[in-house]
Amino acid sequence: MQRASAISDAPGAIARVFGWIKARTGFGGNPGGFSADGIGRLADDIGVSQIDLRQVARHPADNSELTQRMLRAQGLDMAALERSDPGVQRDIEATCTRCNQTRRCRQDLAGGNAGAQCRDYCPNAGTFAELTEATACFTPRRSA
């Protein structure tokens, strides 16, 4: 039996854009396939810098699934973050896409201790901590 895909299970914005580009143009990491003007327009359209776009394009891995799993391990929701602060969401996703610690991330996520361990290696750990703290400030407390 297949389960219905929830919004939070969908790839992040950057992964969706690159999936679309790769499917239609064969652009799979060679930013030379686009003109400088085309790269600039695309970067502007998706809200990332040209440098980030070029770096993400060159990275062979799509870490959007890891990004979403790590956000959940931190008690955060990708879809909610995309709605509330799309710039931060894109930064997290771009940073995760360029990360070279995917093996350790996968191991910690599989072991169930990524929430606590990621601060030792994850370039997004500080952002996760700030978001978790900000979320706690706005979460209503239940009376006992």
C-alpha positions as CSV (number, residue, x, y, z in Angstrom):
1,M,0.0,0.0,0.0
2,Q,1.4,3.4,-1.0
3,R,1.1,6.3,1.4
4,A,0.0,9.7,0.2
5,S,2.9,12.1,-0.1
6,A,2.6,15.0,2.3
7,I,3.8,18.5,1.5
8,S,6.7,18.2,3.9
9,D,7.8,15.0,2.0
10,A,8.2,17.0,-1.2
11,P,11.7,18.1,-2.4
12,G,12.8,21.5,-1.3
13,A,12.7,24.5,-3.7
14,I,16.2,24.1,-5.0
15,A,15.8,20.4,-5.6
16,R,12.6,21.0,-7.5
17,V,14.3,23.7,-9.7
18,F,17.3,21.5,-10.5
19,G,15.1,18.5,-11.2
20,W,13.1,20.6,-13.7
21,I,16.2,22.0,-15.3
22,K,17.9,18.6,-15.6
23,A,14.8,17.0,-17.1
24,R,14.4,19.7,-19.7
25,T,17.9,20.7,-20.6
26,G,20.4,18.0,-19.6
27,F,22.0,20.7,-17.4
28,G,23.4,18.4,-14.7
29,G,26.2,20.3,-13.1
30,N,27.7,22.2,-15.9
31,P,26.7,25.9,-15.4
32,G,28.4,26.6,-18.7
33,G,25.2,25.2,-20.3
34,F,23.5,28.5,-19.5
35,S,24.6,32.0,-20.4
36,A,25.8,34.3,-17.6
37,D,22.6,36.3,-18.0
38,G,20.5,33.1,-17.8
39,I,22.2,32.0,-14.6
40,G,21.6,35.5,-13.2
41,R,17.9,35.4,-14.0
42,L,17.5,31.9,-12.7
43,A,19.3,32.7,-9.5
44,D,17.1,35.8,-9.0
45,D,14.0,33.8,-9.8
46,I,14.7,31.2,-7.1
47,G,16.1,33.7,-4.6
48,V,19.7,32.5,-4.4
49,S,23.0,34.1,-5.3
50,Q,24.7,33.2,-8.6
51,I,27.6,31.8,-6.6
52,D,25.3,29.5,-4.6
53,L,23.5,28.4,-7.8
54,R,26.8,27.5,-9.5
55,Q,28.1,25.6,-6.4
56,V,24.8,23.7,-6.0
57,A,24.7,22.9,-9.7
58,R,28.2,21.4,-9.5
59,H,27.4,19.2,-6.5
60,P,26.4,15.8,-7.7
61,A,24.1,14.9,-4.7
62,D,20.6,15.9,-4.1
63,N,20.5,16.2,-0.3
64,S,16.9,17.5,-0.1
65,E,15.8,14.3,1.6
66,L,18.6,14.6,4.2
67,T,17.7,18.3,4.7
68,Q,14.0,17.4,5.4
69,R,14.9,14.5,7.7
70,M,17.4,16.7,9.7
71,L,14.8,19.4,10.0
72,R,12.3,16.9,11.4
73,A,15.0,15.6,13.8
74,Q,15.3,19.2,15.1
75,G,11.5,19.4,15.5
76,L,11.2,21.7,12.5
77,D,9.0,21.5,9.4
78,M,10.4,22.2,5.9
79,A,7.0,23.2,4.5
80,A,6.3,25.6,7.4
81,L,9.7,27.1,7.1
82,E,9.3,27.6,3.4
83,R,6.0,29.5,4.0
84,S,7.3,31.5,7.0
85,D,10.9,32.3,5.9
86,P,11.7,31.1,2.4
87,G,15.1,32.8,2.3
88,V,16.2,30.8,5.4
89,Q,14.8,27.6,3.9
90,R,16.7,28.1,0.7
91,D,19.9,28.9,2.6
92,I,19.5,25.7,4.6
93,E,18.9,23.6,1.5
94,A,21.8,25.1,-0.4
95,T,24.1,24.6,2.5
96,C,23.0,21.0,2.9
97,T,23.4,20.4,-0.9
98,R,27.0,21.5,-0.7
99,C,27.8,19.5,2.5
100,N,30.5,16.9,2.5
101,Q,29.2,15.2,5.7
102,T,26.3,13.3,4.1
103,R,27.6,9.9,5.3
104,R,27.7,10.9,8.9
105,C,24.4,12.7,8.6
106,R,22.7,9.6,7.2
107,Q,24.3,7.4,10.0
108,D,23.1,9.8,12.7
109,L,19.6,10.1,11.2
110,A,19.4,6.3,10.9
111,G,20.6,5.9,14.5
112,G,18.1,8.4,15.8
113,N,20.7,10.7,17.3
114,A,21.1,13.3,14.6
115,G,19.3,16.0,16.6
116,A,22.0,16.0,19.2
117,Q,25.0,15.0,17.2
118,C,24.7,17.4,14.2
119,R,26.2,20.3,16.1
120,D,29.6,18.5,15.8
121,Y,29.7,18.6,12.0
122,C,26.6,20.1,10.4
123,P,27.1,23.5,8.8
124,N,23.4,24.2,9.4
125,A,23.5,23.4,13.1
126,G,23.6,27.0,14.3
127,T,20.6,27.9,12.1
128,F,18.7,24.8,13.4
129,A,19.4,25.9,17.0
130,E,18.3,29.5,16.3
131,L,15.1,28.2,14.6
132,T,14.4,25.8,17.4
133,E,14.8,28.5,19.9
134,A,12.6,30.9,18.0
135,T,9.9,28.3,17.5
136,A,10.0,27.5,21.3
137,C,9.4,31.2,22.0
138,F,6.2,31.2,19.9
139,T,4.8,27.9,20.9
140,P,2.0,28.3,23.4
141,R,2.5,26.5,26.7
142,R,-0.3,24.2,27.9
143,S,-1.5,24.7,31.4
144,A,-1.2,21.8,33.7
